[in-house]
Amino acid sequence: MDFDDLADMSDLDDLDDLDLGSLEIGARKARKRRQKARARGAMVPSGGGYGRRGMVPGRRLIPRVPGVPMPGARLQPLGFGASAFTAASGLILTLQAQPQRPYKGQRLVVDITRTGATATGLVTVTRLDIGTTNQLVSSGALAAAAFAATAFDVNLQLDPATPGIIITVQFAISVAPGAADRVDFSATMFGTAIG
């Protein structure tokens, strides 16, 4: 019986009418083809199945090197450095970072330290760019305190950044500090890095 004949099974009285021998021979041939391909080092489905269940795991294709972590996705920080609002700095400053591996930010943490009696201006985040794409929903500024280290449930789903793409966080202050007073700030982003 051929596979085309299986479409019309209404005339079969029982399973004895099926020619299962030819199906079994085909399965043996496919198994031998898979074994030969594996011997050549090719990645083939095992057991005739397709999808993740039957595939060879990636960790078996990449040799382990002592002291070198296996490549994969890891939660890692990305530092933006620090800057300060002073009497001469202006009201808008930016911090930038350039990841060297594929990176997808999930949380921004902003730290602010004030020095002096006139360092009272409100610090806001006015832009958050991945490359040229602004990640904020509207043009309105966000209070930097929303991204404080003690804030909770402030996870973000930002666009992924390929290596070399610049991530920019722009800060503004409502009133510049006077004389020798200053408002120092820094930013760190936590996200998933590949590699």
C-alpha positions in Angstrom: 0.0 0.0 0.0 1.3 3.4 -0.9 0.9 6.6 1.1 -1.5 8.0 -1.5 -3.7 5.0 -0.8 -4.0 5.9 2.9 -6.4 8.7 2.1 -9.1 6.2 1.1 -9.2 4.0 4.2 -12.9 3.3 4.1 -12.5 0.0 2.3 -10.1 -1.4 4.9 -11.6 -4.2 7.0 -8.9 -4.2 9.7 -5.2 -3.2 10.2 -4.0 -6.4 8.5 -4.9 -4.8 5.2 -2.2 -2.1 5.7 1.3 -2.8 4.3 3.2 -1.6 7.4 6.4 -3.3 6.1 7.1 -0.5 3.6 6.5 2.1 6.3 9.0 0.4 8.6 11.7 0.2 5.9 11.3 4.0 5.3 11.7 4.7 9.0 14.9 2.6 9.1 16.3 4.5 6.1 15.5 7.8 7.7 17.2 6.7 10.9 20.4 5.7 9.0 20.4 9.1 7.2 20.2 10.9 10.6 23.0 8.7 12.0 25.3 9.5 9.0 24.6 13.2 9.3 25.4 13.2 13.0 28.7 11.4 12.2 29.6 14.3 9.9 28.8 16.7 12.8 25.6 18.1 11.4 22.7 19.2 13.7 19.8 17.0 12.9 16.5 16.2 14.7 16.7 13.1 16.8 14.0 10.4 16.7 12.4 11.9 13.6 11.0 14.8 15.6 11.3 18.4 14.8 11.4 21.4 17.1 13.3 22.0 20.3 12.7 18.5 21.7 14.6 16.7 19.0 17.4 19.2 18.5 21.0 19.0 19.8 21.5 21.7 22.5 23.7 24.6 21.6 25.9 24.0 24.6 27.1 20.7 23.0 28.1 22.5 19.8 30.4 25.1 21.6 33.4 23.6 23.4 33.8 24.6 27.0 36.9 26.6 27.8 38.0 26.5 31.4 37.5 29.9 33.1 35.3 31.3 30.3 31.5 31.5 30.9 29.2 29.9 28.4 27.5 32.4 26.1 23.9 33.1 26.7 21.5 35.7 28.2 22.5 37.2 31.5 21.1 40.0 33.7 23.9 42.6 33.8 24.3 46.3 34.7 25.2 49.1 32.2 26.8 52.1 33.7 26.2 55.6 32.4 28.7 57.4 34.6 28.0 60.6 36.6 27.6 64.3 36.1 26.5 67.3 38.1 24.3 70.4 37.8 26.2 73.4 38.9 25.8 77.2 38.6 27.7 77.0 35.2 26.5 73.6 33.9 23.2 74.7 32.4 19.7 73.2 33.0 20.0 70.1 30.7 22.7 67.4 30.9 22.9 63.9 29.3 24.6 60.6 30.2 25.4 58.1 27.6 26.4 54.4 27.4 27.5 52.2 24.5 27.0 48.5 25.2 29.5 46.2 23.5 27.2 43.2 23.3 23.5 43.0 22.4 21.6 44.5 25.3 17.9 45.0 26.3 17.4 47.3 29.2 14.8 46.5 31.9 15.3 48.9 34.7 16.9 52.3 35.1 18.3 53.4 38.5 19.1 57.0 39.1 21.1 58.3 42.1 21.0 62.0 43.1 23.1 63.7 45.8 22.6 67.4 46.7 25.3 69.6 48.2 24.5 73.1 49.5 21.4 75.1 50.5 20.5 76.2 46.9 20.6 72.7 45.4 16.9 72.2 45.6 15.7 72.1 42.0 13.6 69.2 40.8 15.6 66.7 38.7 13.6 65.1 35.8 14.3 62.6 33.0 13.3 64.3 29.8 14.5 61.7 27.3 15.5 58.0 27.2 16.9 57.1 23.8 18.0 53.8 22.4 19.9 54.9 19.3 17.6 57.5 17.7 14.4 56.1 19.2 12.9 57.8 22.2 11.6 55.2 24.7 9.2 57.5 26.6 5.5 57.4 25.7 5.0 61.1 25.6 7.1 64.3 25.6 6.4 65.0 29.3 9.3 64.7 31.7 9.5 62.0 34.4 10.6 62.7 37.9 14.1 61.2 38.4 12.8 59.9 41.8 10.6 57.5 40.0 13.9 55.6 39.1 15.4 55.8 42.6 17.1 52.6 43.9 14.4 52.2 46.5 11.6 52.4 43.9 9.7 49.2 43.2 7.8 47.9 40.2 9.6 50.2 37.8 10.6 47.5 35.2 10.7 48.7 31.6 10.6 46.9 28.3 13.0 48.9 26.2 14.0 48.4 22.6 17.1 46.1 22.2 20.4 47.8 21.5 22.9 46.2 19.2 26.6 46.6 19.9 27.8 50.1 19.3 24.3 51.8 19.6 24.4 54.7 22.1 21.8 54.7 24.9 21.2 58.2 26.1 19.4 59.5 29.3 18.7 63.2 29.3 18.3 65.0 32.7 16.9 68.5 33.4 16.8 70.5 36.6 14.1 73.1 37.3 16.5 75.6 39.1 20.3 75.6 38.8 22.1 75.5 42.1 23.9 78.7 43.0 27.6 79.5 43.7 29.5 76.4 44.8 26.4 74.2 45.4 25.8 71.2 43.2 23.4 68.4 42.4 25.3 65.2 41.4 23.5 62.4 39.6 24.4 59.0 38.1 22.5 56.3 36.2 22.7 52.6 35.9 20.6 50.4 33.7 20.0 46.7 34.4 19.1 44.5 31.5 19.7 41.4 29.6 23.1 41.1 27.8 23.8 38.3 25.3 27.3 36.8 25.2 
